[in-house]
Amino acid sequence: MPAATPEPAASAGHIRLTSHPGQGPAGAVPIHWGEADACRRGPVVGTTGNRAQRNVIGTHSGSYGVYRALAVAAGRLMRGHRADLTDTAPTDAIGPHPAWGQARRIVSLDPWGASVQQVFAEPIAQGVDIRPTIAVTKAHIHLPEIRQALAFQRLAVDGRILLQDSSATVTKIAVEPVWWLPGVAERFGVGEVELRRSLFEETGGMYPELVTRSDLEVFLPPIGGQTLYVFGDVRALADPSVTLTARVHDECNGSDVFGSDVCTCRPYLTHAIEECVRGAQQGGVGLIAYSRKEGRALGEVTKFLVYNARKRQQGGDSADKYFLRTECVAGVQDMRFQELMPDVLHWLGIRRIHRLVSMSNDKYDAITASGIEVGERVKIPDELVPADARVEIEAKIAAGYFTDGSVPDEARLAHVKGRSLD
């Protein structure tokens, strides 16, 4: 790695422009990724109030860190504000699970991110600004599709999972991305130097520490995180004898929130929620893992451009050109890259998913290659597919999007990195 650029002396009226102004390692607590003991692992310190304490690249809150910076610039937020974490502890205790002490099992989130108030109480008391990267709370969710399922008697109120007002009780878990760069590089089958340089160059040089600070191995990327919705007892997720119904869902704002009928995203999501509720009512547990990867991680602008291109092409929208038009605009069909997705499942202690509500072979392959067993795969019922989404489903099935076999073909698994993560 190139040596860090020396920091110029600050003078009155000038801003110090350096790759890592005043940042450790002097005074920074080291991170030993994969240590089973929290204190030996060390806390993730991404705050900017005391730069000498920082031991990561980037800052907390993912993409929302930019809004924090704007609030400081606008005078709405005091620079160096310390979060008051009184009464913010998780509503449900999660872990520790064996995977927390296996560095290669979890590389994209901090296993100790929900419990920093407890496990790092001593350094916090000594003035180290350690903040949670995971939050766990309780909530009720209200969905018209659940009310419809009750009306058609596919579901029934039980007073525990489904309440009289047709709301469902859930445990909600918000997870910010925390990347251990050596593990992320290995998961994708690239060298760490190559990964760092690509991240540096393709973000316009936003994080010089990626190429100047090889001693900093943890990166807080400016991307969206994920939210988990658990139906039933969170502790049951780690018990392979309890039937687990799960869906790993990638964000689609147009469908999920606004009900756009050009794809099957909301119908599949609400169908999965119904399956999770039913499973929890029958003594199992349900999980929705919702990731911010809008438009196959290409973004909504690209997605809408592709919509226009598909509908305006000669002959109209068709399954045989579905992926071609995406690739013409974006240069790639899909940038979701499910290699990091199973990390949150390992964080929850999951070893077996009895019913996976998904038709995606990419998701299935990533989950099983990470060592988690999958039983039945549940596809979306035909009657839930909107008319305008038929092209999407036909194109995906024609491309081998879904197979009924419970064991994936070796040919499909050949591209899955990190097959053995022990």
C-alpha positions in Angstrom: 0.0 0.0 0.0 1.2 3.6 -0.7 2.4 5.5 2.4 0.0 8.0 3.9 0.5 11.6 2.7 2.1 13.7 5.5 -0.4 16.0 7.1 0.4 19.7 6.5 0.5 22.1 9.4 -2.8 23.9 10.0 -2.9 27.7 9.9 -5.5 30.2 10.8 -8.3 30.4 8.2 -7.2 27.2 6.4 -8.9 23.8 6.4 -6.6 20.8 6.8 -7.1 18.6 3.8 -5.6 15.2 4.5 -6.5 11.6 3.9 -7.0 10.9 7.6 -6.7 14.1 9.7 -5.7 13.4 13.3 -6.9 9.8 13.0 -5.2 6.9 15.1 -3.7 4.5 15.5 -2.4 6.3 18.6 -5.3 6.0 21.1 -7.5 3.9 18.9 -8.7 0.5 20.2 -7.6 -2.2 17.8 -10.2 -4.5 16.1 -9.4 -8.2 16.0 -12.2 -9.4 13.7 -13.6 -12.8 14.4 -12.7 -12.9 18.1 -15.5 -14.7 20.0 -15.1 -12.3 23.0 -16.4 -8.8 22.5 -13.6 -7.1 24.5 -10.9 -9.0 22.7 -12.6 -8.2 19.3 -12.7 -4.5 20.2 -15.4 -1.9 19.4 -16.1 -0.3 16.1 -15.4 3.4 16.5 -16.6 5.4 13.4 -17.5 8.7 15.1 -15.7 11.9 14.3 -15.8 13.7 17.6 -12.4 12.4 18.7 -10.5 11.3 15.5 -7.7 9.8 17.5 -10.1 7.1 18.7 -11.3 6.1 15.2 -10.4 2.6 14.1 -12.4 2.3 10.9 -12.7 3.9 7.4 -15.9 6.0 6.9 -18.6 6.9 9.5 -21.7 5.4 11.0 -25.2 5.5 9.5 -24.3 4.4 6.0 -25.8 6.7 3.3 -27.4 8.8 6.0 -24.0 10.0 7.2 -24.2 12.6 4.4 -27.3 14.0 6.0 -25.6 14.2 9.3 -22.8 16.2 7.7 -25.3 18.5 6.1 -27.0 19.0 9.5 -23.6 20.1 11.0 -22.9 22.4 8.1 -26.4 24.0 8.4 -25.9 24.5 12.1 -28.7 22.1 13.1 -26.4 19.6 14.8 -23.6 20.4 17.1 -20.3 19.0 15.9 -19.1 16.2 18.1 -22.6 15.4 19.5 -22.5 12.3 21.7 -25.5 10.0 21.6 -27.3 9.5 24.9 -27.9 5.7 24.8 -30.1 5.6 28.0 -32.9 3.0 27.6 -32.0 2.2 24.0 -30.9 -1.4 24.7 -32.4 -4.2 22.5 -35.9 -5.4 23.4 -34.8 -8.9 22.6 -31.4 -10.5 23.4 -29.7 -12.0 20.3 -26.7 -14.3 20.6 -23.9 -14.5 20.9 -23.9 -17.4 18.4 -21.0 -19.6 17.3 -20.8 -17.8 14.0 -19.9 -14.5 15.8 -16.5 -16.0 16.6 -15.9 -17.3 13.0 -14.3 -14.4 11.0 -15.3 -15.7 7.6 -18.9 -16.4 8.5 -19.8 -12.7 9.1 -17.9 -10.1 7.2 -20.5 -7.4 6.4 -22.0 -6.4 9.8 -20.8 -6.1 13.4 -22.1 -9.1 15.4 -21.7 -7.0 18.6 -23.4 -3.9 17.1 -26.7 -4.2 19.0 -25.1 -4.7 22.5 -22.3 -2.1 22.6 -23.9 -0.5 25.7 -23.3 -3.7 27.7 -20.2 -5.3 26.2 -18.2 -2.1 25.8 -19.5 -0.3 29.0 -15.9 0.2 30.3 -14.4 2.0 27.2 -17.6 4.0 26.9 -17.3 5.1 30.5 -13.7 6.1 29.7 -14.9 8.4 27.0 -14.7 6.3 23.8 -17.6 7.3 21.5 -18.9 3.8 20.6 -22.3 3.7 18.9 -24.7 0.8 18.0 -24.8 -0.3 14.4 -27.8 -2.6 15.1 -31.0 -1.7 16.9 -33.8 -4.1 18.1 -37.3 -3.0 18.9 -40.9 -4.1 18.9 -43.7 -2.9 16.6 -47.1 -3.7 15.0 -47.4 -3.7 11.3 -50.7 -3.1 9.4 -51.1 -4.4 5.9 -54.3 -4.4 3.7 -53.2 -7.8 2.4 -53.3 -9.2 5.9 -56.8 -7.8 6.4 -57.8 -9.5 3.1 -56.3 -12.8 4.3 -58.4 -12.5 7.4 -61.5 -11.7 5.4 -61.0 -14.8 3.2 -60.2 -16.8 6.3 -56.7 -17.8 5.1 -55.5 -16.4 8.5 -57.2 -16.0 11.8 -56.7 -13.7 14.8 -54.9 -15.5 17.6 -54.2 -12.6 20.0 -50.4 -13.2 19.9 -49.1 -12.9 16.3 -52.3 -11.4 14.8 -54.3 -9.0 16.9 -58.0 -8.1 16.8 -57.3 -4.9 14.8 -55.6 -7.1 12.1 -52.1 -5.9 13.0 -49.2 -8.3 13.3 -46.8 -8.2 16.1 -43.1 -8.2 15.1 -39.6 -7.7 16.4 -37.9 -5.1 14.1 -34.1 -5.1 13.7 -32.2 -2.4 11.8 -28.7 -3.3 10.7 -26.0 -0.9 9.3 -23.3 -2.3 7.0 -19.9 -2.8 8.6 -17.4 -4.4 6.2 -14.3 -6.3 7.3 -12.4 -5.8 4.0 -10.2 -8.9 4.1 -13.3 -11.1 4.4 -15.3 -9.2 1.8 -12.5 -9.5 -0.7 -12.2 -13.2 0.0 -16.0 -13.7 -0.3 -15.8 -12.1 -3.8 -12.7 -14.0 -4.8 -10.6 -10.8 -5.3 -7.5 -9.5 -3.7 -7.9 -7.0 -0.8 -5.7 -4.5 -2.6 -7.8 -4.8 -5.7 -11.0 -4.4 -3.7 -9.7 -1.3 -1.8 -8.6 0.4 -5.0 -11.9 -0.3 -6.8 -13.8 1.1 -3.8 -11.6 4.2 -3.8 -11.6 4.9 -7.5 -15.3 4.1 -8.2 -16.4 6.4 -5.4 -14.4 9.3 -6.9 -11.7 9.1 -4.2 -14.1 9.6 -1.3 -12.2 7.4 1.1 -8.4 7.9 0.6 -7.8 5.7 3.7 -8.8 2.7 1.5 -5.4 3.0 -0.3 -3.3 4.7 2.4 -4.2 2.9 5.6 -3.8 -0.8 5.3 -3.8 -1.0 9.1 -7.5 -0.1 9.0 -9.4 -3.2 8.0 -13.0 -2.2 8.7 -15.0 0.0 6.4 -18.4 1.6 7.0 -19.7 1.9 3.4 -22.1 4.7 2.5 -24.8 2.3 1.4 -28.2 1.3 2.7 -28.5 -1.4 5.3 -31.3 -3.8 6.0 -34.3 -4.3 8.3 -35.4 -7.7 9.7 -39.0 -8.4 10.7 -39.4 -11.4 13.0 -42.8 -13.0 13.6 -42.7 -15.1 16.8 -39.9 -15.7 19.2 -36.5 -14.3 18.0 -34.7 -17.0 20.0 -36.4 -19.7 17.9 -34.5 -18.6 14.8 -31.4 -20.4 16.1 -33.3 -23.6 16.8 -33.3 -25.9 13.7 -36.1 -28.0 15.3 -38.5 -25.0 15.0 -40.0 -24.5 11.6 -38.6 -21.3 10.1 -40.4 -19.6 7.2 -38.2 -16.9 5.7 -37.9 -14.5 2.8 -34.9 -12.4 1.8 -36.3 -9.4 0.0 -34.5 -6.8 -2.0 -36.0 -3.3 -2.0 -38.4 -2.2 -4.7 -39.8 1.1 -3.7 -42.2 1.4 -6.6 -43.9 -1.9 -5.9 -43.3 -2.4 -2.2 -44.6 1.1 -1.2 -46.6 2.4 -4.1 -48.0 -0.8 -5.5 -46.6 -0.4 -9.1 -47.7 -3.5 -11.0 -44.8 -3.8 -13.4 -43.1 -6.4 -11.1 -44.0 -9.0 -8.5 -42.1 -7.4 -5.6 -44.9 -6.3 -3.3 -47.1 -9.3 -4.1 -44.2 -11.7 -3.2 -43.3 -9.7 -0.1 -46.9 -9.7 1.3 -47.4 -13.3 0.4 -44.2 -14.1 2.3 -45.5 -12.1 5.3 -48.7 -14.1 5.2 -46.7 -17.3 5.2 -44.5 -16.0 8.1 -47.6 -15.2 10.1 -49.2 -18.6 9.5 -45.9 -20.4 10.3 -45.5 -18.4 13.6 -49.2 -19.2 14.6 -48.5 -22.8 14.0 -45.6 -22.9 16.5 -42.8 -21.8 14.1 -41.1 -18.5 13.5 -41.1 -16.2 10.5 -38.4 -13.9 9.1 -38.4 -11.1 6.5 -34.9 -9.8 5.8 -35.4 -6.6 3.8 -32.3 -5.1 2.1 -31.8 -1.7 0.5 -30.8 -2.8 -3.0 -33.2 -0.7 -5.1 -33.5 -1.8 -8.7 -31.2 -4.8 -8.4 -28.7 -2.4 -6.7 -28.7 -0.3 -9.9 -30.9 2.4 -8.5 -34.3 3.8 -9.4 -33.0 6.1 -12.2 -31.4 3.2 -14.0 -34.5 1.1 -13.4 -36.9 3.6 -14.8 -34.6 4.2 -17.9 -34.7 0.4 -18.5 -38.5 0.5 -18.2 -38.7 3.0 -21.0 -36.2 1.2 -23.1 -38.1 -2.1 -22.7 -41.5 -0.6 -23.6 -40.2 1.4 -26.6 -38.2 -1.3 -28.3 -39.4 -2.7 -31.6 -42.0 -5.3 -30.9 -42.7 -4.0 -27.4 -41.7 -5.5 -24.1 -40.7 -9.1 -24.3 -39.2 -11.8 -22.1 -36.4 -12.6 -24.5 -35.0 -9.0 -24.3 -35.8 -8.4 -20.6 -32.3 -8.7 -19.3 -30.7 -7.4 -22.5 -32.2 -3.9 -22.1 -30.9 -3.7 -18.5 -27.4 -4.7 -19.6 -27.5 -2.1 -22.4 -28.2 0.7 -19.9 -26.4 -0.4 -16.8 -23.6 -2.6 -18.3 -24.7 -5.5 -16.1 -28.0 -7.4 -15.4 -27.8 -7.3 -11.7 -25.5 -5.8 -9.0 -27.1 -7.2 -5.9 -24.4 -9.8 -5.4 -25.9 -12.1 -2.8 -22.5 -13.2 -1.5 -22.8 -11.0 1.6 -26.5 -11.6 2.2 -26.3 -14.8 4.4 -24.2 -12.9 7.0 -27.3 -11.6 8.8 -28.7 -15.1 8.9 -25.6 -16.4 10.6 -25.8 -13.4 13.0 -29.2 -14.6 14.0 -27.9 -18.1 14.6 -29.9 -19.7 11.7 -28.8 -23.1 10.7 -31.9 -24.3 8.8 -34.6 -22.5 6.8 -37.5 -25.0 6.5 -39.5 -22.9 4.0 -37.7 -20.3 1.8 -40.2 -18.0 0.1 -38.2 -17.2 -2.9 -37.7 -18.2 -6.6 -34.2 -16.8 -6.8 -31.5 -19.3 -7.4 -28.9 -16.7 -6.6 -30.3 -16.2 -3.1 -30.8 -20.0 -2.6 -27.2 -20.8 -3.7 -25.7 -18.1 -1.5 -27.6 -19.3 1.5 -26.8 -23.0 1.0 -23.2 -22.3 0.1 -22.8 -20.5 3.4 -23.7 -23.7 5.3 -27.4 -23.1 6.0 -29.8 -25.9 5.0 -32.9 -25.0 3.0 -35.9 -27.3 2.8 -38.9 -26.3 0.7 -38.8 -23.4 -1.7 -42.1 -21.5 -2.0 -42.8 -19.7 -5.2 -45.3 -16.9 -5.7 -48.8 -18.2 -6.5 -49.7 -17.5 -10.2 -52.9 -15.5 -9.2 -50.7 -13.0 -7.4 -48.6 -12.1 -10.5 -49.9 -8.8 -12.0 -50.6 -8.8 -15.7 -47.8 -6.3 -16.5 -45.3 -8.4 -14.5 -45.8 -11.6 -16.6 -42.9 -10.5 -18.8 -40.6 -10.3 -15.8 -41.6 -13.8 -14.5 -41.3 -15.4 -17.9 -37.9 -13.8 -18.5 -36.6 -14.9 -15.1 -37.8 -18.5 -15.5 -36.4 -18.7 -19.0 -33.1 -17.6 -17.6 -33.1 -20.4 -15.0 -34.3 -18.1 -12.2 -36.1 -20.9 -10.4 -35.6 -24.6 -10.1 -37.7 -27.0 -8.0 -34.8 -29.1 -6.8 -33.7 -28.7 -3.2 -30.1 -29.4 -4.1 -28.5 -26.8 -6.5 -26.6 -28.0 -9.6 -22.8 -27.8 -9.3 -22.8 -25.7 -12.5 -24.9 -23.0 -10.8 -22.8 -23.1 -7.7 -19.5 -22.7 -9.5 -19.7 -18.9 -9.3 -20.6 -18.8 -5.6 -17.6 -17.6 -3.5 -16.8 -18.7 0.0 -18.3 -22.2 -0.3 -16.5 -23.4 2.8 -16.7 -20.8 5.5 -15.5 -22.9 8.5 
